[in-house]
C-alpha cells in the first residue's frame, strides 16, 4: 500500500494499479485499497472501474460499521450482565 500511495502521489496511476490489485488480492476486505484503486482508475479515465471500486469500498465500510455497532452492543450487554451478577452476589 505504501508503494501504491507513493506512485499515486507521483501521478503514476497505472503503476499504482498493479500494487493496489496485489493488496486487494491478499486482503479483499481492505477498504483503503479499494478506495485508492478507485482514485487510480479515475485518474486513468476508467470511470466504470472507478465506480465499481467505490461501491465495494462503501459496502466494506458499511459492513465494518455494522460489525463495530454489534460489538459495541455486545460489550454493553456484557457489562450490564456483569453488573447484575455482581449485585446478586
Buried (B, 14 or more C-beta within 10 A) or exposed (E): BEBBBEBBEEEBBEBBBEBBBBBBEEEEEBBBBBBBBBBBBBBBEBEEBBEBBBEBBBEBEEEEEEEEEEEEEEEEEEEEEEEEEEEEE
